[in-house]
Amino acid sequence: MSNRALLLLLLVAATSCRQASDEQSFPKPHRDVAPIVGDSFSTEDARDRLGEAEQVMQVAGVRPGMWVADVGAGEGYYTVRLAPAVGPRGRVLAEDIISDTRDRLAQRVQSERLDNVAVLLGKPDDPMLPRRSFDRILLVHMYHEVQSPYAFLWNLREGLKPSGEVVVVDANRPTRRHGMPPPLLTCEFAALGMQRVQMTPLAGGDAYLASFRIASPRPKPAEIKPCTG
């Protein structure tokens, strides 16, 4: 069985038995939510000249053999670079919530013959990740656009392995300006029982990388206390 077929099989099994969250009552964010502006924000060549992906993968500790989810993958800038980084024994799951974007990314994955990559259409408040499967879950310049961050994180954290980390790349500016202030980010993850383990500035302006691990059991939706932005 190929790497991609194995990952797709796990996805089918996970989505058939996962707990639905749309019937739960989650608090709304007490802050601005940035509008989705598109599935890319600069050319890939420009990002490569800055060494963006290499720096992020190094700081995040991405290694051969890991299972990594690229949530909000867009056109696949990170997806196609994660594939060789995790190697033939690793797996990459690229997720997006826009069907046309997902389809274009699937075509790119196929044309570049990335056999260790699977592509998934998720939901705005649920990336639909198989439970306890990923060493790293990447959220790159997209968390500030999530309309229901508490429902999103409630579902997202279930995809982590016990020692896994959620890795957020964002900008230190207000959410209305397509950024996420680090204290607010830390507070929202803490509301879902997740503890920050690192905060690292990245090259190029106000960008940073923060990573989080599960520190306590997942709260019930009604127990989540929203942070004030």
N, C-alpha and C positions, 0 to 999 in steps of 0.2 A: 504494500500500500504506500502511495506517495505521501510526502510530508503534507501537501495541501489537502489531500483526501482525508488524512487522519485528523487534521484540524477542523475541516468541515464536518466530519462525523461527530466530533466533540461539540461543535456548535449546535448541530441539530439536536443532540441529546440534551444540551443545556437549556435551549430555548423551549423544549417540550415539557420540561419539568420545573422551570424557574417560577418563583412566586411573582405574581403580577403586582405591580406597584400603583397602577392607575386608580385603584380603588382606595388607596391609602390617602390620608390627609396630611400633607406636608406644609410647613410654614413657607410663606413667600419671603424672598430676600428683602431686607430693609436697606436696600441700596439700588443704585442704577444698574441696569443690565444693558450692555452694549449691543447694538444691532449686528446681525451677521452681515459682513461686508463682502464676502466672497470666499472662494476656496483657495486663494493665494494672495499674498500681500507684497511680493517682490519676485523678481526672477530668480531661478535656481542658481544661475551663474553668479549673481551678485551675492547670494547667501553663501555659496561655496568659497568665494573670494575672502569672505570674512571667517571662513572655517567654522560656520555655525554648527552644522550637524556633528562634525568631529568633536568639537568642544562639548556639546551637550551629551553625546554618547559617552565620552570619557568621564565627565563629571558624574553622570548618572550610573556609571559602573556597568554599562552594557558589555557583555562578554559572550564569546562563542558558547553555543548550547542553550542560551536563555530563551524563554518564551516572552515576547514583548508585544503589547497591544499599542497601536498608534490610533488613539481615539480623536476623531475630528481630523482624519488623515488628509482631507482635501485632495489635491492633485498628486499626493504621494511623495512629496519631497523627502520626508523622513522614512517612509515605508521602503523606498528603493535603496536607501542607504543603510537601513537597519538589516535588510536581508543578508548582505554579505557580512555584516558585523556579527550576527548571531550564528552564521555558518550553516552548513547542511544539517547539523543536528539540532539547530534551534528552529523556532517558529516565530512568524510575525503575523499578527492579525490587524488589518487595516479597517477601521470603522468610520463611517460617515452617516449623517442623517438625511442627506439630499440624494435622492435616487440617481439623478443624472451624474452627479459627481462620483458616486459609488461605481456606476457603470463605466465611466471614463477611466477610473483608477483600475478597475478589473481588467480592462483592455490593455492598460499599460503593463500591469503585472504579467499578463499573458504574453504580450509582445516581447518583454524583456526576460521571459522564461524564469521567473522567480518562483521556483517550485516550493520554497518554504514559506510562501505568503498566501494567506486567504483574505478575502475581502467580504465585509459584512455591512448590511444596512441596519443601523441602530435606530433608536427612538430619541427624541430630544431630552427626555428625562431618564433614559435607560440605554446604555451602550450595548446591552444584551451580551455581555461577556460570559463565557463558561466559568463556572465557580472554581475558585482556588487553582487557577491555571497559569497565572502570569508572574514572572519575576519582576517585571517593570511594566507600568502602564503610563504612557506618555500623553500629556495634555499640553500641546504646544500652541501658544498664542490663541487659545480658544475658550478657556474657562470663563472669562469675563463675558462671553456671549451666551452662556447657558442660562436659559430662562428660569429653570427650577433647580438651582444648585443643590438644595438639600435632598431632593428626590434623586437627582443625578448621582451625588456622592453616595447616597444610601445604597443604590444599586451597584455603582462602580466598585466599591470596596470589596464586594463579594467575589470579584474576579481575581483578587490577589492571592498568591500563595502565602503561607504563614509568614515567611520572611521577605515577601515582596514589597515593593515601594511604588507609590504613585509619584510621578515626576512632573512637575508643573513648570513650564517656561512661560514667563509673562513679562510685562513691563511695569515698573514702579511709578504708576500714575493713576489718576482716577478711572473708575470703570467706564464712565461716560466718554473717556478719551481712549478707549480700548486698552486699558491696563488693569492691574489688580494690585492695590497696596499690600505689601507683605503681611502687615499685622492683621488685616481683614481676611486675607487668604488663610492664615494660620488659625484664626478664630473659626472660620467656616469648616475647616477640616476637623478641628477639635470638637465641634458640635456633633460630628459623626464618629467620634471616638478614635480619631487619627492624630498622631503626634508628629510634629516636624522633626526631621533628623538632620537636615542641612539646608542652608540658604547661601547660595554662591552667586556673586555678580558675574555676568557674562560680558564678553567683549562687545562693544558697539552700543554706547548710550546707556539707557536705563533698564536694560534687560537683566533678568535674574533667573536662576533655577532653584526651585525648592522641592524637596522630596519628603514624603510622609509614609509612615507605617501604621498599621493597626495597633492601637494601644489599649483598647477596651472594647467590650461587646457592642455590637450595633444597636443603637437606641431604637425604640419604637418611634414611628413618625410623630406621634403626639408629644413625645418627650423632647424633641429637638428644640433647642432655644436659638432663635435666629440672632445673628450678629448685627450690630449697627454700623452702617457704613458712614 
